[in-house]
Amino acid sequence: MSTLQEIGIYTCEYVNDAESAWQRIASADLVDVVTGDAVREETKVKACWDDRALYVRFECVDTYAITQFTNRKDPLWEQDVVEMFIDEEGDCKRYMELVVSPNVVLCDLMIDHQDDSNPLSFKTDKEWEVQGFEQTIETEGERRIYTFKIPFSNFAKAPEAGTEWRINFFRIDEEPDGTRHYQAWSPTGAVNYHIADRFGRLAFRKA
């Protein structure tokens, strides 16, 4: 088993137009959530920002996808999804969980940790909803590309150059035989995405 990597920092570049900037935006690889090893089907994540919103893109090799859920707040993570956990305060106690399935269904939750010693001890606010969230999914052969817009109006304060948030990006990828693969940008060391002190850092920068 590989030793877990150090907590990473992703430099989130300021852009004037996200759609035209994706080709030059640096990507980060998702790895096995437990070991930090390479994954069966590649996932790259990119992020950028402007004065209004955070933009995130997942670029996935996806030879097989399953999702049977159709309603917001369904437990989408029981099948194929990509996920973003965003902790604006950076204290690993409260963060938004945004989960999107390949058929463009969203599950949005707010998580509050109750016990620092137990990562499974948290309260889930299912009534909370992200506002103004935009999502598109495109397929190109065996690639599936998810693009998201998350307005800063959902946060206590819009970031400035130099602001850092705690964040993690995840993917659950199921094979036809039911075998499930769990991916993360910052691996947690367990099949548990809610180990918040393993979240990486999103560093907002302007050139």
RARAQUI-V592118 format. One record per residue. RES is the residue in three letters. PHI is phi in whole degrees, -180 to 180 (none if undefined). PSI is psi as a letter, one per 20 degrees, with the letter a starting at -180 (none if undefined). OMEGA is omega in whole degrees, 0 to 359 (NA if undefined). Layout:
BEGIN
res=[RES:RES]
phi=[PHI:PHI]
psi=[PSI:PSI]
omega=[OMEGA:OMEGA]
END
This chain:
BEGIN
res=[MET:SER:THR:LEU:GLN:GLU:ILE:GLY:ILE:TYR:THR:CYS:GLU:TYR:VAL:ASN:ASP:ALA:GLU:SER:ALA:TRP:GLN:ARG:ILE:ALA:SER:ALA:ASP:LEU:VAL:ASP:VAL:VAL:THR:GLY:ASP:ALA:VAL:ARG:GLU:GLU:THR:LYS:VAL:LYS:ALA:CYS:TRP:ASP:ASP:ARG:ALA:LEU:TYR:VAL:ARG:PHE:GLU:CYS:VAL:ASP:THR:TYR:ALA:ILE:THR:GLN:PHE:THR:ASN:ARG:LYS:ASP:PRO:LEU:TRP:GLU:GLN:ASP:VAL:VAL:GLU:MET:PHE:ILE:ASP:GLU:GLU:GLY:ASP:CYS:LYS:ARG:TYR:MET:GLU:LEU:VAL:VAL:SER:PRO:ASN:VAL:VAL:LEU:CYS:ASP:LEU:MET:ILE:ASP:HIS:GLN:ASP:ASP:SER:ASN:PRO:LEU:SER:PHE:LYS:THR:ASP:LYS:GLU:TRP:GLU:VAL:GLN:GLY:PHE:GLU:GLN:THR:ILE:GLU:THR:GLU:GLY:GLU:ARG:ARG:ILE:TYR:THR:PHE:LYS:ILE:PRO:PHE:SER:ASN:PHE:ALA:LYS:ALA:PRO:GLU:ALA:GLY:THR:GLU:TRP:ARG:ILE:ASN:PHE:PHE:ARG:ILE:ASP:GLU:GLU:PRO:ASP:GLY:THR:ARG:HIS:TYR:GLN:ALA:TRP:SER:PRO:THR:GLY:ALA:VAL:ASN:TYR:HIS:ILE:ALA:ASP:ARG:PHE:GLY:ARG:LEU:ALA:PHE:ARG:LYS:ALA]
phi=[none:-77:-75:-63:-71:-65:-59:-91:-122:-106:-82:-94:-82:-77:-134:-91:-149:-61:-60:-85:-99:-59:-63:-101:-74:-66:-110:-124:-89:-86:-129:-62:-65:-88:-97:82:-80:-62:-106:-67:-119:-62:-133:-117:-123:-133:-147:-153:-151:-136:-70:-108:-158:-97:-119:-132:-131:-106:-115:-118:-76:-148:-82:-153:-136:-133:-159:-113:-84:-130:-114:-58:81:-62:-77:-59:-67:-76:-135:-71:-156:-117:-140:-130:-113:-125:-116:-65:-74:80:-102:65:-112:-143:-156:-87:-115:-117:-122:-132:-95:-63:-101:65:-99:-110:-121:-119:-138:-114:-110:-124:-80:-101:-141:-60:-83:-133:-65:-89:-94:-149:-104:-109:-93:-81:-80:-63:-135:-72:-106:72:-66:-122:-143:-135:-131:-122:-118:-135:63:-93:-112:-123:-119:-103:-129:-128:-123:-122:-61:-70:-64:-81:-115:-64:-153:-66:-70:-124:-57:101:-66:-128:-113:-87:-155:-145:-121:-137:-147:-114:-128:-104:-90:-57:-85:95:-63:-112:-118:-112:-116:-150:-71:-110:-62:-98:88:-155:-79:-155:-81:-96:-87:-69:-74:-97:-61:-82:-119:-102:-105:-80:-133:-120:-64]
psi=[p:q:p:q:r:q:p:r:p:p:o:o:p:p:q:h:o:g:h:i:i:h:h:i:p:q:q:q:q:q:r:p:h:g:h:j:r:q:r:g:p:q:p:q:q:q:q:r:r:a:i:h:r:p:p:p:p:p:o:p:p:n:i:p:q:p:p:j:q:i:q:p:i:q:m:h:i:i:b:p:r:q:q:p:p:p:n:g:h:j:j:k:h:p:q:q:o:o:p:p:r:i:k:k:p:p:o:p:q:p:p:o:p:h:o:h:i:o:i:i:n:q:p:o:o:i:h:q:p:p:p:j:p:q:p:q:p:q:p:n:c:j:p:p:o:p:p:q:p:o:q:i:i:i:r:h:p:q:r:r:p:i:q:p:q:q:q:q:p:r:q:p:o:q:r:h:j:i:p:p:p:p:q:q:g:o:q:i:j:r:m:o:i:k:n:h:i:i:q:a:p:o:o:p:q:q:none]
omega=[181:173:181:179:174:177:185:173:175:178:183:188:175:181:173:181:185:186:181:186:189:184:183:181:179:180:173:181:167:183:178:187:182:190:188:180:177:185:182:179:188:171:174:179:178:176:175:183:170:183:188:193:168:179:182:177:171:176:191:160:187:183:178:179:175:172:182:181:184:188:172:182:172:179:187:184:175:175:185:178:158:186:174:174:187:182:183:184:176:181:175:182:182:181:175:177:180:186:182:180:180:177:170:173:182:165:182:185:171:185:175:178:184:188:183:183:184:182:178:181:179:179:181:177:181:179:179:177:174:184:175:181:178:182:172:177:179:176:178:184:180:179:176:185:178:177:186:172:181:183:179:176:178:185:180:183:176:180:172:174:183:176:173:172:168:185:168:180:185:171:169:186:184:175:180:180:178:177:184:179:184:183:177:170:176:186:185:183:180:174:182:182:187:173:195:180:173:176:174:182:175:186:181:183:170:180:NA]
END
